[in-house]
Amino acid sequence: MEDISGGMFGDAEYFKPLVDGVNDMSVGNDWFLLANDFADYMRAQEVVDATYKDQSEWTRRWEECQEGWVARVVEGGVQLLIIRLQRANLISRGGEAPSQSDTG
């Protein structure tokens, strides 16, 4: 966008509506900011492409990602279970079973 607005491709004023449409959300609709980050996206895609060519590395990264995802899901599920047990007064806030006087 800097090159376009700087006049590299011709009259900068001619391209001003295009540049404003990308850089100014009140004018344009590049809501995901693709234009401003496109060079970084392409560099990241090159890394993805190169990694995919090395199937053992691709598989290793995929498995690592899956392990992390499963761990987050399990951790979230355990936390949700604890909250529900606490709300039902089946365990205290400290994690142990409530005393008889707590259960009424």
C-alpha positions as CSV (number, residue, x, y, z in Angstrom):
1,M,0.0,0.0,0.0
2,E,2.9,2.3,0.7
3,D,4.3,1.8,-2.8
4,I,0.9,2.5,-4.3
5,S,0.3,5.6,-2.2
6,G,3.9,6.7,-2.9
7,G,3.3,6.8,-6.6
8,M,5.3,3.8,-7.7
9,F,2.6,2.6,-10.0
10,G,1.5,5.9,-11.3
11,D,-0.4,9.0,-10.1
12,A,-0.8,8.6,-6.3
13,E,-4.0,10.7,-6.4
14,Y,-5.5,8.3,-8.9
15,F,-5.0,5.4,-6.5
16,K,-6.0,7.3,-3.4
17,P,-9.6,5.8,-3.3
18,L,-8.1,2.3,-3.5
19,V,-5.6,3.0,-0.7
20,D,-8.2,4.7,1.5
21,G,-10.5,1.8,0.9
22,V,-7.9,-0.6,2.3
23,N,-6.5,1.6,5.1
24,D,-9.5,3.5,6.4
25,M,-12.4,1.2,7.7
26,S,-14.8,4.1,7.5
27,V,-14.3,4.2,3.7
28,G,-13.5,0.6,2.7
29,N,-14.1,-2.9,3.8
30,D,-10.8,-4.7,4.2
31,W,-12.1,-5.9,7.6
32,F,-9.5,-8.7,8.0
33,L,-6.7,-6.3,7.0
34,L,-5.5,-8.7,4.3
35,A,-3.9,-6.1,2.2
36,N,-1.7,-4.7,4.9
37,D,-0.5,-8.1,6.1
38,F,-0.3,-9.9,2.8
39,A,3.5,-9.9,2.5
40,D,3.7,-11.5,6.0
41,Y,0.9,-14.0,5.0
42,M,2.8,-15.0,1.9
43,R,6.1,-15.5,3.9
44,A,4.2,-17.7,6.4
45,Q,2.6,-19.6,3.6
46,E,6.0,-20.4,2.2
47,V,7.0,-21.9,5.6
48,V,3.8,-24.0,5.5
49,D,4.6,-25.2,2.0
50,A,8.2,-26.1,2.8
51,T,7.1,-27.9,6.0
52,Y,4.4,-29.8,4.2
53,K,7.1,-31.2,1.7
54,D,8.9,-32.7,4.7
55,Q,6.1,-35.2,5.7
56,S,7.8,-36.3,8.9
57,E,8.1,-32.8,10.2
58,W,4.6,-32.0,9.0
59,T,3.3,-35.0,11.0
60,R,5.3,-34.1,14.0
61,R,3.9,-30.6,14.1
62,W,0.4,-31.9,13.5
63,E,0.7,-34.3,16.4
64,E,2.1,-31.6,18.6
65,C,-0.8,-29.4,17.7
66,Q,-3.3,-32.1,18.4
67,E,-1.8,-32.9,21.8
68,G,-2.0,-29.3,22.8
69,W,-5.6,-29.0,21.6
70,V,-6.6,-32.2,23.5
71,A,-4.8,-30.9,26.6
72,R,-6.7,-27.6,26.4
73,V,-10.0,-29.3,25.9
74,V,-9.4,-31.7,28.8
75,E,-8.2,-28.9,31.1
76,G,-11.3,-26.8,30.2
77,G,-13.6,-29.8,30.8
78,V,-12.0,-30.5,34.2
79,Q,-12.3,-26.8,35.2
80,L,-16.0,-26.8,34.1
81,L,-16.7,-29.9,36.1
82,I,-15.1,-28.4,39.2
83,I,-17.2,-25.3,38.9
84,R,-20.4,-27.3,38.5
85,L,-19.6,-29.5,41.5
86,Q,-18.9,-26.3,43.5
87,R,-22.2,-24.8,42.5
88,A,-24.0,-28.0,43.5
89,N,-22.1,-27.8,46.8
90,L,-20.7,-31.2,46.2
91,I,-17.1,-29.9,46.7
92,S,-15.9,-26.8,48.5
93,R,-14.0,-24.0,46.9
94,G,-10.8,-25.7,48.1
95,G,-11.6,-28.9,46.3
96,E,-12.4,-31.1,49.2
97,A,-15.9,-32.5,50.0
98,P,-17.9,-30.1,52.2
99,S,-18.5,-31.0,55.8
100,Q,-21.9,-32.2,57.1
101,S,-22.6,-28.7,58.4
102,D,-21.9,-27.2,54.9
103,T,-24.5,-29.5,53.3
104,G,-27.2,-28.7,55.8
